[in-house]
Amino acid sequence: MFLKYYSKLNKTKQTSFGPAKQKGISLAFLLFTIIIVSLLAAALMKLNSQSALSVAHQVISTRAFFAAESGANLQALAIFPVNGSAGACAIQTYNFTNPGLSGCTASTTCSSRVINSINFYSVSSQGVCNNGQPLQATRVIEIRLKNISFP
């Protein structure tokens, strides 16, 4: 009989410290989980916005590179025209309106030097896109040209 009473007493002690006293722990765990998930979501959103800004800057930078390259090619075409007439080596500014380079400009400078009776030209082209805006890019290309005469 004493053993039955002792086992009942022992069981009641276990239940008094068991789930009956731990009713609020699930709420604290849920709150902790929500905070952690919210912090992870905020970090992912910031990472996503930085990635989008980086991609936009890369696109504008690529457009500026192509504007500079186009300006250098147009200046080379002005120095050596396709029809064979005499060309000119001068400072030029090109404003592009085609869809790929709209809003971009190319400023070119040109200098010539004669070495051993051969004309050498140095063309520097600076391409700028989105000038005056928060995301703008500038790229510079320099090319060297030589007159080739065919027999």
N, CA and C atoms as an extended XYZ file, in Angstrom:
453
Properties=species:S:1:pos:R:3:atomname:S:1:resname:S:1:resid:I:1 pbc="F F F"
N         0.805       -1.183        0.000 N   MET     1
C         0.000        0.000        0.000 CA  MET     1
C         0.862        1.266        0.000 C   MET     1
N         1.875        1.249        0.799 N   PHE     2
C         2.780        2.385        0.844 CA  PHE     2
C         3.440        2.626       -0.524 C   PHE     2
N         3.742        1.538       -1.218 N   LEU     3
C         4.359        1.658       -2.532 CA  LEU     3
C         3.393        2.279       -3.539 C   LEU     3
N         2.110        1.919       -3.475 N   LYS     4
C         1.137        2.516       -4.381 CA  LYS     4
C         1.015        4.019       -4.125 C   LYS     4
N         0.968        4.397       -2.889 N   TYR     5
C         0.888        5.805       -2.548 CA  TYR     5
C         2.142        6.555       -2.997 C   TYR     5
N         3.287        5.949       -2.816 N   TYR     6
C         4.552        6.573       -3.205 CA  TYR     6
C         4.641        6.733       -4.728 C   TYR     6
N         4.187        5.723       -5.468 N   SER     7
C         4.233        5.829       -6.922 CA  SER     7
C         3.241        6.886       -7.410 C   SER     7
N         2.075        7.020       -6.765 N   LYS     8
C         1.131        8.071       -7.127 CA  LYS     8
C         1.711        9.440       -6.797 C   LYS     8
N         2.363        9.552       -5.690 N   LEU     9
C         2.986       10.807       -5.291 CA  LEU     9
C         4.104       11.185       -6.256 C   LEU     9
N         4.851       10.199       -6.624 N   ASN    10
C         5.956       10.416       -7.552 CA  ASN    10
C         5.430       10.843       -8.922 C   ASN    10
N         4.327       10.253       -9.369 N   LYS    11
C         3.741       10.620      -10.658 CA  LYS    11
C         3.177       12.034      -10.617 C   LYS    11
N         2.575       12.422       -9.530 N   THR    12
C         2.028       13.760       -9.447 CA  THR    12
C         3.130       14.798       -9.434 C   THR    12
N         4.258       14.458       -8.851 N   LYS    13
C         5.373       15.405       -8.881 CA  LYS    13
C         5.885       15.592      -10.300 C   LYS    13
N         5.930       14.499      -11.067 N   GLN    14
C         6.416       14.602      -12.434 CA  GLN    14
C         5.454       15.432      -13.283 C   GLN    14
N         4.187       15.237      -13.091 N   THR    15
C         3.224       15.993      -13.889 CA  THR    15
C         3.162       17.448      -13.471 C   THR    15
N         3.487       17.754      -12.227 N   SER    16
C         3.433       19.149      -11.820 CA  SER    16
C         4.580       19.956      -12.425 C   SER    16
N         5.661       19.265      -12.812 N   PHE    17
C         6.755       19.963      -13.481 CA  PHE    17
C         6.731       19.712      -14.982 C   PHE    17
N         5.789       18.994      -15.481 N   GLY    18
C         5.727       18.598      -16.882 CA  GLY    18
C         5.042       19.652      -17.738 C   GLY    18
N         4.269       19.228      -18.727 N   PRO    19
C         3.649       20.130      -19.690 CA  PRO    19
C         2.699       21.152      -19.089 C   PRO    19
N         2.171       20.909      -17.939 N   ALA    20
C         1.241       21.865      -17.332 CA  ALA    20
C         1.932       23.181      -17.012 C   ALA    20
N         3.214       23.145      -16.674 N   LYS    21
C         3.942       24.372      -16.342 CA  LYS    21
C         4.618       25.003      -17.568 C   LYS    21
N         4.594       24.322      -18.720 N   GLN    22
C         5.317       24.792      -19.896 CA  GLN    22
C         4.362       25.252      -20.994 C   GLN    22
N         3.305       25.879      -20.670 N   LYS    23
C         2.321       26.313      -21.662 CA  LYS    23
C         2.836       27.452      -22.537 C   LYS    23
N         3.715       28.331      -22.068 N   GLY    24
C         4.158       29.497      -22.829 CA  GLY    24
C         5.411       29.292      -23.643 C   GLY    24
N         6.035       28.120      -23.584 N   ILE    25
C         7.289       27.903      -24.298 CA  ILE    25
C         7.081       27.860      -25.812 C   ILE    25
N         5.968       27.353      -26.265 N   SER    26
C         5.726       27.303      -27.716 CA  SER    26
C         5.552       28.710      -28.278 C   SER    26
N         4.967       29.604      -27.540 N   LEU    27
C         4.818       30.987      -27.986 CA  LEU    27
C         6.182       31.666      -28.101 C   LEU    27
N         7.049       31.450      -27.139 N   ALA    28
C         8.396       32.032      -27.190 CA  ALA    28
C         9.185       31.451      -28.355 C   ALA    28
N         9.069       30.141      -28.580 N   PHE    29
C         9.768       29.512      -29.702 CA  PHE    29
C         9.238       30.036      -31.029 C   PHE    29
N         7.939       30.204      -31.151 N   LEU    30
C         7.341       30.735      -32.374 CA  LEU    30
C         7.805       32.164      -32.630 C   LEU    30
N         7.850       32.970      -31.596 N   LEU    31
C         8.320       34.348      -31.735 CA  LEU    31
C         9.783       34.381      -32.170 C   LEU    31
N        10.602       33.551      -31.577 N   PHE    32
C        12.015       33.460      -31.945 CA  PHE    32
C        12.160       33.034      -33.410 C   PHE    32
N        11.384       32.062      -33.845 N   THR    33
C        11.436       31.588      -35.227 CA  THR    33
C        10.997       32.679      -36.198 C   THR    33
N         9.956       33.411      -35.868 N   ILE    34
C         9.485       34.497      -36.739 CA  ILE    34
C        10.549       35.580      -36.868 C   ILE    34
N        11.214       35.905      -35.792 N   ILE    35
C        12.265       36.937      -35.844 CA  ILE    35
C        13.416       36.479      -36.723 C   ILE    35
N        13.858       35.244      -36.571 N   ILE    36
C        14.957       34.722      -37.381 CA  ILE    36
C        14.582       34.703      -38.861 C   ILE    36
N        13.388       34.234      -39.184 N   VAL    37
C        12.945       34.193      -40.578 CA  VAL    37
C        12.822       35.609      -41.144 C   VAL    37
N        12.357       36.553      -40.353 N   SER    38
C        12.254       37.942      -40.814 CA  SER    38
C        13.628       38.535      -41.100 C   SER    38
N        14.596       38.253      -40.256 N   LEU    39
C        15.963       38.733      -40.499 CA  LEU    39
C        16.549       38.123      -41.766 C   LEU    39
N        16.316       36.853      -41.993 N   LEU    40
C        16.791       36.211      -43.220 CA  LEU    40
C        16.114       36.812      -44.453 C   LEU    40
N        14.816       37.068      -44.367 N   ALA    41
C        14.105       37.671      -45.501 CA  ALA    41
C        14.625       39.075      -45.787 C   ALA    41
N        14.888       39.859      -44.752 N   ALA    42
C        15.429       41.206      -44.952 CA  ALA    42
C        16.809       41.147      -45.585 C   ALA    42
N        17.637       40.206      -45.148 N   ALA    43
C        18.975       40.070      -45.738 CA  ALA    43
C        18.892       39.662      -47.205 C   ALA    43
N        17.978       38.764      -47.538 N   LEU    44
C        17.807       38.355      -48.933 CA  LEU    44
C        17.286       39.498      -49.795 C   LEU    44
N        16.391       40.311      -49.273 N   MET    45
C        15.886       41.455      -50.039 CA  MET    45
C        16.990       42.467      -50.307 C   MET    45
N        17.841       42.715      -49.307 N   LYS    46
C        18.948       43.647      -49.508 CA  LYS    46
C        19.926       43.098      -50.528 C   LYS    46
N        20.226       41.821      -50.454 N   LEU    47
C        21.123       41.193      -51.414 CA  LEU    47
C        20.547       41.259      -52.821 C   LEU    47
N        19.249       41.061      -52.956 N   ASN    48
C        18.596       41.128      -54.252 CA  ASN    48
C        18.644       42.541      -54.833 C   ASN    48
N        18.427       43.556      -54.011 N   SER    49
C        18.466       44.932      -54.513 CA  SER    49
C        19.881       45.329      -54.908 C   SER    49
N        20.882       44.888      -54.149 N   GLN    50
C        22.264       45.179      -54.516 CA  GLN    50
C        22.645       44.474      -55.805 C   GLN    50
N        22.139       43.273      -55.999 N   SER    51
C        22.411       42.539      -57.229 CA  SER    51
C        21.765       43.237      -58.430 C   SER    51
N        20.560       43.721      -58.265 N   ALA    52
C        19.887       44.433      -59.355 CA  ALA    52
C        20.616       45.729      -59.699 C   ALA    52
N        21.104       46.436      -58.693 N   LEU    53
C        21.860       47.664      -58.936 CA  LEU    53
C        23.168       47.352      -59.656 C   LEU    53
N        23.812       46.271      -59.288 N   SER    54
C        25.056       45.872      -59.934 CA  SER    54
C        24.830       45.522      -61.397 C   SER    54
N        23.749       44.822      -61.685 N   VAL    55
C        23.433       44.466      -63.069 CA  VAL    55
C        23.129       45.722      -63.883 C   VAL    55
N        22.402       46.660      -63.314 N   ALA    56
C        22.090       47.907      -64.029 CA  ALA    56
C        23.368       48.688      -64.337 C   ALA    56
N        24.283       48.738      -63.369 N   HIS    57
C        25.536       49.454      -63.594 CA  HIS    57
C        26.382       48.750      -64.660 C   HIS    57
N        26.351       47.442      -64.677 N   GLN    58
C        27.099       46.696      -65.679 CA  GLN    58
C        26.531       46.941      -67.074 C   GLN    58
N        25.216       47.018      -67.195 N   VAL    59
C        24.600       47.287      -68.500 CA  VAL    59
C        24.981       48.680      -68.991 C   VAL    59
N        24.927       49.669      -68.117 N   ILE    60
C        25.275       51.035      -68.512 CA  ILE    60
C        26.750       51.120      -68.865 C   ILE    60
N        27.590       50.420      -68.129 N   SER    61
C        29.022       50.402      -68.413 CA  SER    61
C        29.298       49.768      -69.772 C   SER    61
N        28.594       48.702      -70.092 N   THR    62
C        28.762       48.058      -71.398 CA  THR    62
C        28.306       48.979      -72.515 C   THR    62
N        27.217       49.691      -72.294 N   ARG    63
C        26.749       50.652      -73.300 CA  ARG    63
C        27.775       51.760      -73.516 C   ARG    63
N        28.409       52.231      -72.431 N   ALA    64
C        29.439       53.267      -72.558 CA  ALA    64
C        30.643       52.742      -73.331 C   ALA    64
N        31.010       51.484      -73.097 N   PHE    65
C        32.113       50.889      -73.849 CA  PHE    65
C        31.800       50.849      -75.336 C   PHE    65
N        30.591       50.409      -75.676 N   PHE    66
C        30.225       50.347      -77.093 CA  PHE    66
C        30.089       51.734      -77.708 C   PHE    66
N        29.691       52.718      -76.933 N   ALA    67
C        29.645       54.095      -77.446 CA  ALA    67
C        31.056       54.580      -77.748 C   ALA    67
N        32.004       54.292      -76.858 N   ALA    68
C        33.399       54.693      -77.095 CA  ALA    68
C        33.961       53.973      -78.315 C   ALA    68
N        33.664       52.686      -78.435 N   GLU    69
C        34.153       51.930      -79.588 CA  GLU    69
C        33.529       52.436      -80.890 C   GLU    69
N        32.250       52.764      -80.859 N   SER    70
C        31.585       53.297      -82.051 CA  SER    70
C        32.165       54.654      -82.438 C   SER    70
N        32.437       55.498      -81.437 N   GLY    71
C        33.059       56.792      -81.728 CA  GLY    71
C        34.437       56.637      -82.346 C   GLY    71
N        35.235       55.684      -81.848 N   ALA    72
C        36.560       55.444      -82.425 CA  ALA    72
C        36.451       54.941      -83.854 C   ALA    72
N        35.488       54.058      -84.118 N   ASN    73
C        35.299       53.554      -85.477 CA  ASN    73
C        34.808       54.651      -86.425 C   ASN    73
N        33.921       55.520      -85.937 N   LEU    74
C        33.457       56.624      -86.787 CA  LEU    74
C        34.592       57.602      -87.080 C   LEU    74
N        35.458       57.839      -86.109 N   GLN    75
C        36.608       58.718      -86.328 CA  GLN    75
C        37.589       58.070      -87.308 C   GLN    75
N        37.794       56.766      -87.204 N   ALA    76
C        38.658       56.064      -88.162 CA  ALA    76
C        38.080       56.149      -89.566 C   ALA    76
N        36.758       56.072      -89.659 N   LEU    77
C        36.102       56.212      -90.966 CA  LEU    77
C        36.243       57.629      -91.508 C   LEU    77
N        36.287       58.632      -90.610 N   ALA    78
C        36.490       60.018      -91.059 CA  ALA    78
C        37.928       60.231      -91.521 C   ALA    78
N        38.887       59.538      -90.931 N   ILE    79
C        40.293       59.671      -91.338 CA  ILE    79
C        40.536       58.949      -92.656 C   ILE    79
N        39.990       57.765      -92.786 N   PHE    80
C        40.153       56.960      -94.000 CA  PHE    80
C        38.785       56.656      -94.593 C   PHE    80
N        38.202       57.587      -95.363 N   PRO    81
C        36.870       57.356      -95.945 CA  PRO    81
C        36.876       56.171      -96.906 C   PRO    81
N        35.725       55.519      -97.005 N   VAL    82
C        35.598       54.331      -97.843 CA  VAL    82
C        35.769       54.680      -99.319 C   VAL    82
N        35.337       55.862      -99.724 N   ASN    83
C        35.406       56.228     -101.140 CA  ASN    83
C        36.819       56.620     -101.579 C   ASN    83
N        37.780       56.635     -100.658 N   GLY    84
C        39.172       56.909     -101.032 CA  GLY    84
C        39.534       58.380     -101.047 C   GLY    84
N        38.613       59.260     -100.713 N   SER    85
C        38.936       60.685     -100.710 CA  SER    85
C        39.793       61.018      -99.485 C   SER    85
N        40.257       62.249      -99.439 N   ALA    86
C        41.104       62.682      -98.327 CA  ALA    86
C        40.267       62.788      -97.053 C   ALA    86
N        40.779       62.262      -95.973 N   GLY    87
C        40.064       62.295      -94.706 CA  GLY    87
C        40.561       63.428      -93.824 C   GLY    87
N        39.944       63.553      -92.672 N   ALA    88
C        40.304       64.611      -91.741 CA  ALA    88
C        40.483       64.020      -90.342 C   ALA    88
N        41.517       64.493      -89.676 N   CYS    89
C        41.769       64.092      -88.295 CA  CYS    89
C        41.400       65.291      -87.425 C   CYS    89
N        40.215       65.240      -86.805 N   ALA    90
C        39.720       66.379      -86.043 CA  ALA    90
C        38.967       65.884      -84.809 C   ALA    90
N        38.728       66.815      -83.889 N   ILE    91
C        37.943       66.501      -82.697 CA  ILE    91
C        36.475       66.405      -83.108 C   ILE    91
N        35.818       65.327      -82.683 N   GLN    92
C        34.416       65.102      -83.034 CA  GLN    92
C        33.633       64.690      -81.792 C   GLN    92
N        32.342       65.000      -81.800 N   THR    93
C        31.421       64.511      -80.777 CA  THR    93
C        30.242       63.870      -81.486 C   THR    93
N        29.934       62.649      -81.093 N   TYR    94
C        28.839       61.899      -81.704 CA  TYR    94
C        27.764       61.654      -80.653 C   TYR    94
N        26.537       62.032      -80.973 N   ASN    95
C        25.382       61.763      -80.110 CA  ASN    95
C        24.589       60.631      -80.744 C   ASN    95
N        24.452       59.536      -80.022 N   PHE    96
C        23.789       58.364      -80.578 CA  PHE    96
C        22.305       58.394      -80.246 C   PHE    96
N        21.494       58.046      -81.249 N   THR    97
C        20.042       58.023      -81.069 CA  THR    97
C        19.445       56.653      -81.324 C   THR    97
N        20.254       55.707      -81.788 N   ASN    98
C        19.719       54.363      -82.039 CA  ASN    98
C        19.351       53.685      -80.719 C   ASN    98
N        18.459       52.699      -80.749 N   PRO    99
C        17.940       52.125      -79.505 CA  PRO    99
C        19.006       51.571      -78.553 C   PRO    99
N        20.071       50.977      -79.049 N   GLY   100
C        21.075       50.397      -78.167 CA  GLY   100
C        21.921       51.415      -77.434 C   GLY   100
N        22.137       52.574      -78.060 N   LEU   101
C        23.020       53.583      -77.477 CA  LEU   101
C        22.336       54.927      -77.246 C   LEU   101
N        21.025       54.958      -77.205 N   SER   102
C        20.354       56.237      -76.991 CA  SER   102
C        20.729       56.795      -75.616 C   SER   102
N        21.006       58.074      -75.590 N   GLY   103
C        21.437       58.715      -74.348 CA  GLY   103
C        22.930       58.633      -74.120 C   GLY   103
N        23.658       58.100      -75.085 N   CYS   104
C        25.116       57.984      -74.971 CA  CYS   104
C        25.782       58.914      -75.980 C   CYS   104
N        26.959       59.391      -75.621 N   THR   105
C        27.752       60.219      -76.515 CA  THR   105
C        29.178       59.685      -76.568 C   THR   105
N        29.860       60.028      -77.635 N   ALA   106
C        31.271       59.686      -77.779 CA  ALA   106
C        32.013       60.938      -78.213 C   ALA   106
N        33.033       61.299      -77.467 N   SER   107
C        33.881       62.438      -77.811 CA  SER   107
C        35.239       61.897      -78.220 C   SER   107
N        35.662       62.258      -79.428 N   THR   108
C        36.918       61.725      -79.940 CA  THR   108
C        37.932       62.843      -80.144 C   THR   108
N        39.163       62.500      -79.909 N   THR   109
C        40.286       63.385      -80.240 CA  THR   109
C        41.212       62.613      -81.159 C   THR   109
N        41.910       63.338      -81.978 N   CYS   110
C        42.756       62.708      -82.970 CA  CYS   110
C        44.060       63.486      -83.089 C   CYS   110
N        45.133       62.762      -83.224 N   SER   111
C        46.427       63.401      -83.498 CA  SER   111
C        47.170       62.541      -84.510 C   SER   111
N        48.020       63.188      -85.279 N   SER   112
C        48.777       62.450      -86.287 CA  SER   112
C        50.265       62.720      -86.102 C   SER   112
N        51.028       61.761      -86.531 N   ARG   113
C        52.484       61.869      -86.432 CA  ARG   113
C        53.074       61.188      -87.661 C   ARG   113
N        54.086       61.805      -88.233 N   VAL   114
C        54.757       61.236      -89.393 CA  VAL   114
C        56.077       60.638      -88.934 C   VAL   114
N        56.253       59.352      -89.213 N   ILE   115
C        57.498       58.657      -88.885 CA  ILE   115
C        57.946       57.935      -90.145 C   ILE   115
N        59.143       58.266      -90.612 N   ASN   116
C        59.694       57.679      -91.844 CA  ASN   116
C        58.729       57.823      -93.015 C   ASN   116
N        58.197       58.985      -93.174 N   SER   117
C        57.247       59.368      -94.226 CA  SER   117
C        55.962       58.529      -94.213 C   SER   117
N        55.610       57.982      -93.080 N   ILE   118
C        54.347       57.248      -92.925 CA  ILE   118
C        53.510       57.963      -91.873 C   ILE   118
N        52.240       58.229      -92.212 N   ASN   119
C        51.322       58.872      -91.271 CA  ASN   119
C        50.762       57.837      -90.291 C   ASN   119
N        50.921       58.149      -88.996 N   PHE   120
C        50.324       57.355      -87.939 CA  PHE   120
C        49.309       58.245      -87.226 C   PHE   120
N        48.145       57.701      -86.950 N   TYR   121
C        47.087       58.451      -86.275 CA  TYR   121
C        46.794       57.797      -84.926 C   TYR   121
N        46.559       58.632      -83.943 N   SER   122
C        46.156       58.163      -82.620 CA  SER   122
C        44.783       58.762      -82.313 C   SER   122
N        43.821       57.891      -82.091 N   VAL   123
C        42.441       58.315      -81.840 CA  VAL   123
C        42.061       57.873      -80.434 C   VAL   123
N        41.577       58.817      -79.645 N   SER   124
C        41.065       58.513      -78.311 CA  SER   124
C        39.567       58.832      -78.296 C   SER   124
N        38.794       57.884      -77.824 N   SER   125
C        37.340       58.044      -77.808 CA  SER   125
C        36.829       57.804      -76.395 C   SER   125
N        36.042       58.757      -75.901 N   GLN   126
C        35.453       58.641      -74.570 CA  GLN   126
C        33.947       58.496      -74.727 C   GLN   126
N        33.436       57.333      -74.299 N   GLY   127
C        31.999       57.067      -74.354 CA  GLY   127
C        31.367       57.337      -72.998 C   GLY   127
N        30.264       58.094      -72.990 N   VAL   128
C        29.556       58.426      -71.752 CA  VAL   128
C        28.086       58.085      -71.940 C   VAL   128
N        27.535       57.359      -70.958 N   CYS   129
C        26.106       57.038      -70.982 CA  CYS   129
C        25.458       57.516      -69.689 C   CYS   129
N        24.221       57.999      -69.808 N   ASN   130
C        23.441       58.523      -68.678 CA  ASN   130
C        24.169       59.661      -67.973 C   ASN   130
N        24.692       60.580      -68.729 N   ASN   131
C        25.446       61.691      -68.161 CA  ASN   131
C        24.557       62.537      -67.252 C   ASN   131
N        25.032       62.813      -66.040 N   GLY   132
C        24.306       63.631      -65.080 CA  GLY   132
C        23.279       62.878      -64.261 C   GLY   132
N        23.169       61.581      -64.430 N   GLN   133
C        22.215       60.778      -63.676 CA  GLN   133
C        22.966       59.981      -62.609 C   GLN   133
N        22.261       59.459      -61.618 N   PRO   134
C        22.956       58.720      -60.539 CA  PRO   134
C        23.775       57.532      -61.043 C   PRO   134
N        23.241       56.794      -62.005 N   LEU   135
C        23.995       55.691      -62.596 CA  LEU   135
C        24.514       56.133      -63.952 C   LEU   135
N        25.761       56.541      -63.985 N   GLN   136
C        26.370       56.907      -65.257 CA  GLN   136
C        27.685       56.163      -65.384 C   GLN   136
N        28.137       56.024      -66.626 N   ALA   137
C        29.379       55.303      -66.865 CA  ALA   137
C        30.162       56.003      -67.951 C   ALA   137
N        31.481       55.934      -67.835 N   THR   138
C        32.396       56.506      -68.815 CA  THR   138
C        33.449       55.470      -69.145 C   THR   138
N        33.693       55.266      -70.420 N   ARG   139
C        34.745       54.352      -70.866 CA  ARG   139
C        35.562       55.039      -71.935 C   ARG   139
N        36.869       54.758      -71.941 N   VAL   140
C        37.786       55.376      -72.902 CA  VAL   140
C        38.478       54.271      -73.691 C   VAL   140
N        38.535       54.468      -75.003 N   ILE   141
C        39.236       53.545      -75.905 CA  ILE   141
C        40.225       54.369      -76.719 C   ILE   141
N        41.395       53.816      -76.902 N   GLU   142
C        42.399       54.479      -77.732 CA  GLU   142
C        42.848       53.499      -78.801 C   GLU   142
N        42.862       53.976      -80.050 N   ILE   143
C        43.307       53.131      -81.166 CA  ILE   143
C        44.405       53.860      -81.933 C   ILE   143
N        45.214       53.093      -82.612 N   ARG   144
C        46.269       53.626      -83.474 CA  ARG   144
C        45.988       53.169      -84.902 C   ARG   144
N        46.149       54.069      -85.821 N   LEU   145
C        45.850       53.779      -87.232 CA  LEU   145
C        47.065       54.117      -88.095 C   LEU   145
N        47.192       53.376      -89.174 N   LYS   146
C        48.284       53.610      -90.111 CA  LYS   146
C        47.721       53.514      -91.520 C   LYS   146
N        48.125       54.409      -92.366 N   ASN   147
C        47.677       54.392      -93.750 CA  ASN   147
C        48.399       53.265      -94.489 C   ASN   147
N        47.628       52.392      -95.066 N   ILE   148
C        48.189       51.292      -95.860 CA  ILE   148
C        47.873       51.571      -97.312 C   ILE   148
N        48.900       51.666      -98.123 N   SER   149
C        48.689       51.918      -99.554 CA  SER   149
C        48.903       50.610     -100.314 C   SER   149
N        47.943       50.306     -101.146 N   PHE   150
C        48.011       49.076     -101.950 CA  PHE   150
C        48.597       49.409     -103.315 C   PHE   150
N        49.445       48.532     -103.840 N   PRO   151
C        50.048       48.789     -105.185 CA  PRO   151
C        49.059       48.654     -106.300 C   PRO   151
